Amino acid sequence: MNKLFRSTFVLFVVFVLAFPFSACSQKPSAQPTDQLEGTITISGAFALYPMMQRWAEEFQKNNPNVEFDISAGGAGKGMADAIAGAVDIGMVSRDVSAEEEAQGAYWVAVTKDAVFPTVNAQNPVLQELLAGGVKKDVFIGIYITGEITTWGQVVGKPEITDEIHVYTRSDSCGAADVWAKYLGNKKQENLLGIGVSGDPGLLDAVVKDPLGIGYNNLNYAFDTTTGKAVAGTAVIPLDKNENGQADPDEVIDSKAVAVEAVANGIYPSPPARLLNLVTKGKPSGLTQAFIQWILTDGQQYCTEAGYVALTQEQQEASLQKIR
Amino acid sequence: MQVRRPATALGIRRRKDSAARSFFYFLAALPPILATAMLLALLYRSWPILESKPLWKLLADKIWLPNQGEFGFYPFIAGTLWVTVVAMILAVPPCLLTAIYLVEYASSRLRAFMKPLLDLLAAIPSVVYGVWGMLTIVPMVQAIGPKMGKLLGFIPLFSSKNPTGFSILAGSIVLAVMVAPFIIAVSYEVLHTVPSGYREASLAVGATKWQTVKYAVLPKTMTGIVAGVVLGASRALGETMAVLMVVGNVPKVPASIFDPAYPLPALIANNYGEMLSIPLYDAALMSAALILLVIVLVFNILSTLMLRRIARRAKE
């Protein structure tokens, strides 16, 4: 037991000592030469995480002396970390509120993606869901009012009494925020369901539960290698025109189709939305150079990585903010 | 000169001793100072909400909708207590029996093998326990939930309305496994302190091994074992990540072990990113931390008082 206490104590001391260093190890000096150097720390939205990794990788090819430290933990964490100065850049997959701006949050939109409703591939009414799509009111019944409780009700077959197992995100995040916004301008706190932490966690819960329903960011709903919905799940079409049928342009059966639908605005917004980077105050030095690169050269990697590049207009607006 | 030298050496030694003494005093004073500072800081940060709403309303309200200015902490307090109590019920008996086995029955070879293993269990990061809980415990609870509900559903405690495995039971099982090494380790050390004379005396009058444990060893060590349980429970009260991942995080007052719950640490961890976007949210999360701290404090004070009583009775 003494040993246990001692090792715990030593660990504690190490952490206490290491913390201030890790928090301010960065501070890149603006090099007179155009060779950039330093470490950029980034945390936040799961939605942006894969994209950010790709960007960091590409950026490093030209700037081998720049190190990246990227972690995912939900938009809320990104926002809190950025404002607290714990990271250089926070990834925030929702709108930035006026209160947060007042605290020094400075944001630029860098790319676009969307949130998709997902169900288990063994769902008892899967065929009906895929063929008919699901109306917004039905989602509201499932996620907001709780009036719709069986899969039979969803597809209009009251004889099917399988219960809907509703899952939602427990960590404060952009995906839940934008999904709630789609369901009648609500907030994450209004969403019903069992709270699971993290985008992969939510997906995993749906994969494990034949009667489950969840929602995921584009790059978690679709498998990176196959381009299809992640094994064990299906993405249900949103019946946008409410005709009770999944029309060809409403069916989202692969990542490429999803990206296309978000890009040309066929997929509604919300749940499509701009993804933001947040810094504490206007960025400078290395951080600024990196964000500027994302907005220019970095945009070409969006489609490949499963995101939608900014339109000319949005790109201009963002660049204006950063310069 | 020669006479004085030892005196100076002694002076230096005395000074060294007193320097060490004040340094140690400072170190010993740190924990209470830190705890008080934390309490005050939390009180200060949560003041805006404590000022705008009566305390009993905050503690007793069941609705949590920060965007609409509703901050009811009751579901979170209830969630914390439910998860901890169920975890302790699951953990204490097997832990105690394990410790008894290791000390009284096991061979020294087995003991030498088991002790480091238990210490290792204590060192596993909580997120690993969380992942394990999600992968194995949650599906298991999902499978047994409806069956238990059918069998024992007439008892509200066991009725199962939550069709998923994310529940108090899942959180408590994960917690029970997490606190087990602590409870076992403390009980083990405590049982070890009992002089072998006690056992020999008991065995000499013809008692069986179990009778020896029951009547000679355990009464002697009750205080220490309770202290181990308290240590485990304190840890369980504050455990965040592993519980958060399996407990369901629904801000409703639970009524059954199969219901989802939302303990206070999970509330803080899940939402601290939002705290700047909504008025009073910041203060609300800080008061959640304050409430948690007070719960742990009260629990520890109560158990200390209880320990004293037990100790006094043991002496009589």
HADDOCK unambig.tbl for C-alpha pairs under 7 A between the chains (distance, minus, plus):
assign (segid A and resid 1 and name CA) (segid B and resid 185 and name CA) 6.07 0.50 0.50
assign (segid A and resid 1 and name CA) (segid B and resid 186 and name CA) 6.72 0.50 0.50
assign (segid A and resid 4 and name CA) (segid B and resid 119 and name CA) 6.80 0.50 0.50
assign (segid A and resid 76 and name CA) (segid B and resid 273 and name CA) 3.59 0.50 0.50
assign (segid A and resid 76 and name CA) (segid B and resid 274 and name CA) 5.30 0.50 0.50
assign (segid A and resid 77 and name CA) (segid B and resid 273 and name CA) 4.60 0.50 0.50
assign (segid A and resid 79 and name CA) (segid B and resid 273 and name CA) 6.05 0.50 0.50
assign (segid A and resid 80 and name CA) (segid B and resid 273 and name CA) 4.74 0.50 0.50
assign (segid A and resid 97 and name CA) (segid B and resid 277 and name CA) 5.93 0.50 0.50
assign (segid A and resid 99 and name CA) (segid B and resid 276 and name CA) 6.43 0.50 0.50
assign (segid A and resid 99 and name CA) (segid B and resid 277 and name CA) 5.28 0.50 0.50
assign (segid A and resid 100 and name CA) (segid B and resid 276 and name CA) 5.78 0.50 0.50
assign (segid A and resid 100 and name CA) (segid B and resid 277 and name CA) 5.52 0.50 0.50
assign (segid A and resid 165 and name CA) (segid B and resid 163 and name CA) 6.74 0.50 0.50
assign (segid A and resid 165 and name CA) (segid B and resid 164 and name CA) 6.84 0.50 0.50
assign (segid A and resid 170 and name CA) (segid B and resid 249 and name CA) 6.18 0.50 0.50
assign (segid A and resid 170 and name CA) (segid B and resid 270 and name CA) 6.25 0.50 0.50
assign (segid A and resid 171 and name CA) (segid B and resid 270 and name CA) 4.25 0.50 0.50
assign (segid A and resid 171 and name CA) (segid B and resid 271 and name CA) 6.26 0.50 0.50
assign (segid A and resid 172 and name CA) (segid B and resid 270 and name CA) 5.91 0.50 0.50
assign (segid A and resid 172 and name CA) (segid B and resid 271 and name CA) 5.40 0.50 0.50
assign (segid A and resid 172 and name CA) (segid B and resid 273 and name CA) 6.66 0.50 0.50
assign (segid A and resid 172 and name CA) (segid B and resid 274 and name CA) 6.50 0.50 0.50
assign (segid A and resid 189 and name CA) (segid B and resid 65 and name CA) 6.24 0.50 0.50
assign (segid A and resid 194 and name CA) (segid B and resid 248 and name CA) 4.82 0.50 0.50
assign (segid A and resid 194 and name CA) (segid B and resid 249 and name CA) 6.31 0.50 0.50
assign (segid A and resid 194 and name CA) (segid B and resid 250 and name CA) 6.07 0.50 0.50
assign (segid A and resid 195 and name CA) (segid B and resid 248 and name CA) 4.88 0.50 0.50
assign (segid A and resid 195 and name CA) (segid B and resid 249 and name CA) 4.79 0.50 0.50
assign (segid A and resid 195 and name CA) (segid B and resid 250 and name CA) 6.30 0.50 0.50
assign (segid A and resid 196 and name CA) (segid B and resid 245 and name CA) 6.30 0.50 0.50
assign (segid A and resid 196 and name CA) (segid B and resid 248 and name CA) 6.32 0.50 0.50
assign (segid A and resid 197 and name CA) (segid B and resid 245 and name CA) 5.92 0.50 0.50
